[in-house]
Amino acid sequence: MDFYDQQRIGLGDEFLDEVERAIALLTENAKLGRGLPENHRFFLLFRFPYRLVYTLEDSGIRIIAVAHQKRRPDYWRGRVEDPRPTYVNLRQAA
């Protein structure tokens, strides 16, 4: 978010809006994303070069990472066993 706000004021908020829109879509239909090994899935953002990496859980989806599509694409693999909550308020976390 900070990177995009440095490019243009308000662009960081647009990035968060896009992430939240993708989460809302996945909440309605978790199988929209494409499959990855080990029961992970990903969903590409439309306007930004990022993807949401997530897993399907009994209670819904668990977002593991908002990962850049080109930079360190597998950095999130170390987070898979991390017991963090399944949802945090993105605007408060930023």
Sequence and secondary structure as in RCSB ss.txt:
>XXXX:A:sequence
MDFYDQQRIGLGDEFLDEVERAIALLTENAKLGRGLPENHRFFLLFRFPYRLVYTLEDSGIRIIAVAHQKRRPDY
WRGRVEDPRPTYVNLRQAA
>XXXX:A:secstr
 HHHHHHSTTHHHHHHHHHHHHHHHHHH GGGSEE GGGEEEEE SSSSEEEEEEEETTEEEEEEEEESSSSTTG
GGGGTT    S   HHHH 
